[in-house]
């Protein structure tokens, strides 16, 4: 299996804005909603993209997929198609993947005791940055007691861009990931979760969570 290449992008930063943790009695669930802001130096993004995929933004069959663990789950990827050659800033880049129809909002379990469901995200531009508002629902399997905060899985927040290279012919194979650009560092660290995460990745301090507003002190950084 091919190992993905993750690279830190200078000028890319993910900042917590606000959040809330609530109980949904009707769905036997706990859910959170959070707003994060992704700052992206577009010139540095384009330079890094061209380093790994020459002419990346000018080729219609190249594609992009936002990697938004903790906020949203994109079904697949978005081709550049007719936008190729006219993506000149963060707003035109966001337009490729901002449609809420691209994102999953069904329950899934992953084989564990806790089922989860992402919200479909809302995106907007704020002062040249990309603001993302979304969240997740969690519940235990049918027949189990209502879920409690202590049952929540490890939750980390990702704000990365997966760049895929397409072929020159429409009949060729699907585009393939070449590099994932991220605000986090490139060193994996163990923070006590089920797997290591990249340095400077934010994650929720489950032991500090309580129903009501989520505040910055409840978010740790690897």
C-alpha positions as CSV (number, residue, x, y, z in Angstrom):
1,X,0.0,0.0,0.0
2,X,1.3,3.4,-0.9
3,X,2.2,5.7,2.0
4,X,0.9,9.2,1.7
5,X,3.3,12.1,1.7
6,X,2.3,14.7,4.3
7,X,4.1,18.1,4.2
8,X,3.9,21.1,6.4
9,X,3.0,24.3,4.5
10,X,4.4,27.5,5.8
11,X,1.6,30.1,6.0
12,X,-1.1,27.5,6.7
13,X,-2.6,27.8,10.2
14,X,-5.7,26.3,11.8
15,X,-7.2,28.4,14.6
16,X,-10.1,27.5,17.0
17,X,-12.9,30.1,17.0
18,X,-15.8,28.7,19.1
19,X,-17.7,25.5,20.0
20,X,-20.4,23.9,22.0
21,X,-21.0,20.4,23.4
22,X,-24.6,19.3,23.8
23,X,-26.8,16.2,24.4
24,X,-29.4,15.2,21.8
25,X,-32.0,13.2,23.8
26,X,-34.0,12.2,20.7
27,X,-31.0,10.6,19.0
28,X,-29.5,9.2,22.2
29,X,-26.4,11.2,21.3
30,X,-23.8,13.7,22.3
31,X,-22.8,16.2,19.7
32,X,-20.4,19.1,19.3
33,X,-20.3,21.9,16.8
34,X,-17.1,23.9,16.4
35,X,-15.9,26.7,14.2
36,X,-12.3,26.7,13.0
37,X,-10.5,29.2,10.7
38,X,-7.9,28.0,8.2
39,X,-5.4,30.7,7.1
40,X,-3.7,29.9,3.9
41,X,-1.0,31.9,2.2
42,X,-2.2,31.3,-1.4
43,X,1.2,32.1,-3.1
44,X,3.0,29.6,-0.9
45,X,0.2,27.0,-1.5
46,X,0.6,27.4,-5.2
47,X,4.4,27.2,-5.1
48,X,4.3,24.0,-3.0
49,X,1.6,22.5,-5.3
50,X,3.7,23.2,-8.3
51,X,6.7,21.7,-6.7
52,X,4.9,18.3,-6.4
53,X,2.5,18.6,-9.4
54,X,3.9,21.1,-11.9
55,X,1.1,23.3,-13.2
56,X,-1.3,21.9,-10.6
57,X,-3.9,24.6,-10.8
58,X,-3.9,24.8,-14.6
59,X,-4.9,21.2,-15.4
60,X,-8.6,20.3,-15.4
61,X,-8.1,16.6,-14.4
62,X,-6.1,17.4,-11.3
63,X,-8.2,17.3,-8.2
64,X,-8.4,18.3,-4.5
65,X,-9.8,16.8,-1.4
66,X,-10.1,18.6,2.0
67,X,-9.0,16.4,4.9
68,X,-11.2,17.7,7.8
69,X,-11.1,15.0,10.5
70,X,-13.1,16.2,13.5
71,X,-15.1,18.6,11.4
72,X,-16.4,16.9,8.2
73,X,-16.0,14.0,5.9
74,X,-15.7,14.6,2.2
75,X,-17.0,11.7,0.1
76,X,-14.3,11.7,-2.6
77,X,-12.5,14.6,-4.3
78,X,-13.2,17.5,-6.6
79,X,-11.7,17.9,-10.1
80,X,-10.5,21.3,-11.1
81,X,-12.4,21.0,-14.4
82,X,-13.5,24.4,-15.7
83,X,-11.9,26.3,-12.8
84,X,-8.4,25.2,-14.0
85,X,-6.4,28.3,-14.9
86,X,-8.7,30.7,-12.9
87,X,-8.0,29.6,-9.3
88,X,-6.2,32.8,-8.1
89,X,-6.9,33.1,-4.4
90,X,-8.4,31.3,-1.4
91,X,-12.0,32.1,-2.4
92,X,-11.7,30.5,-5.8
93,X,-9.9,27.6,-4.3
94,X,-12.6,27.1,-1.6
95,X,-15.3,27.2,-4.4
96,X,-14.0,23.8,-5.6
97,X,-15.0,21.9,-2.4
98,X,-17.5,24.1,-0.4
99,X,-20.7,22.6,-1.7
100,X,-22.3,20.8,1.3
101,X,-23.5,18.0,-1.0
102,X,-20.0,16.7,-1.2
103,X,-20.0,15.8,2.5
104,X,-21.3,12.7,4.4
105,X,-23.9,13.0,7.1
106,X,-24.8,9.3,7.7
107,X,-24.2,7.2,10.8
108,X,-21.2,4.8,10.8
109,X,-19.6,2.7,13.4
110,X,-16.2,1.6,12.1
111,X,-16.7,-1.7,13.9
112,X,-16.4,-0.1,17.4
113,X,-19.1,0.4,20.1
114,X,-19.5,4.1,19.4
115,X,-21.3,5.2,16.3
116,X,-20.7,8.6,14.8
117,X,-22.3,11.0,12.3
118,X,-20.7,14.1,10.8
119,X,-22.6,17.2,10.1
120,X,-22.4,18.7,6.6
121,X,-20.1,21.7,7.0
122,X,-20.7,25.4,6.3
123,X,-17.8,27.3,4.7
124,X,-17.3,31.0,4.4
125,X,-14.6,33.5,3.7
126,X,-13.6,35.7,6.7
127,X,-10.9,38.3,6.0
128,X,-9.3,36.1,3.4
129,X,-9.3,33.0,5.5
130,X,-11.5,29.9,5.2
131,X,-13.9,29.5,8.1
132,X,-15.4,26.0,8.7
133,X,-18.4,25.3,11.0
134,X,-19.4,21.7,11.6
135,X,-19.3,18.9,14.1
136,X,-20.1,15.3,15.0
137,X,-22.8,13.3,16.7
138,X,-21.9,10.2,18.8
139,X,-24.1,7.5,20.2
140,X,-23.8,3.9,21.5
141,X,-25.3,1.0,19.7
142,X,-29.0,0.4,19.9
143,X,-30.0,-1.2,23.3
144,X,-27.0,0.3,25.1
145,X,-27.5,3.1,27.7
146,X,-27.3,6.7,26.5
147,X,-23.7,7.8,25.7
148,X,-21.8,9.9,28.3
149,X,-18.8,12.2,27.8
150,X,-16.5,9.6,29.1
151,X,-17.5,7.3,26.2
152,X,-16.4,9.7,23.5
153,X,-13.5,8.6,21.3
154,X,-10.3,10.4,20.8
155,X,-11.1,13.5,18.7
156,X,-8.5,15.4,16.7
157,X,-9.0,18.3,14.3
158,X,-7.4,18.4,10.8
159,X,-7.4,21.1,8.2
160,X,-5.3,19.8,5.4
161,X,-5.5,19.8,1.6
162,X,-5.0,16.6,-0.4
163,X,-3.6,17.3,-3.9
164,X,-4.3,14.7,-6.5
165,X,-2.7,14.4,-9.9
166,X,-5.0,13.5,-12.8
167,X,-4.1,12.0,-16.1
168,X,-4.1,13.9,-19.4
169,X,-6.9,11.8,-20.9
170,X,-10.5,11.7,-19.5
171,X,-10.5,7.9,-20.1
172,X,-7.4,7.3,-17.9
173,X,-7.4,6.1,-14.3
174,X,-8.7,8.2,-11.4
175,X,-6.4,10.9,-10.0
176,X,-4.0,9.8,-7.3
177,X,-2.8,11.6,-4.2
178,X,0.7,13.1,-4.6
179,X,1.0,15.2,-1.4
180,X,-1.2,16.4,1.5
181,X,-0.4,19.9,2.6
182,X,-1.1,20.7,6.3
183,X,-0.6,23.3,9.0
184,X,0.7,20.6,11.4
185,X,4.4,19.6,11.7
186,X,5.7,16.5,10.0
187,X,6.7,14.6,13.2
188,X,4.3,12.0,14.6
189,X,3.8,12.2,18.3
190,X,2.0,10.0,20.8
191,X,-0.6,11.9,22.9
192,X,-2.4,8.9,24.4
193,X,-4.9,8.3,21.5
194,X,-5.3,5.2,19.5
195,X,-2.6,6.3,17.1
196,X,0.0,9.0,16.8
197,X,-0.9,12.4,15.3
198,X,1.2,15.1,13.7
199,X,2.9,17.6,15.9
200,X,0.9,20.8,16.4
201,X,-2.4,19.0,15.6
202,X,-5.2,20.2,18.0
203,X,-7.3,17.6,19.8
204,X,-10.0,17.7,22.5
205,X,-9.2,17.2,26.1
206,X,-11.9,14.7,26.9
207,X,-11.3,14.8,30.6
208,X,-11.9,18.6,30.6
209,X,-15.1,18.5,28.5
210,X,-18.5,19.5,29.9
211,X,-21.8,20.3,28.3
212,X,-22.0,23.9,27.2
213,X,-19.4,26.1,25.5
214,X,-16.2,24.5,24.3
215,X,-13.3,26.9,25.2
216,X,-9.7,27.1,24.1
217,X,-8.5,25.5,27.4
218,X,-10.3,22.3,26.5
219,X,-8.3,22.0,23.2
220,X,-4.8,20.6,23.5
221,X,-2.0,20.7,20.9
222,X,0.2,17.8,20.1
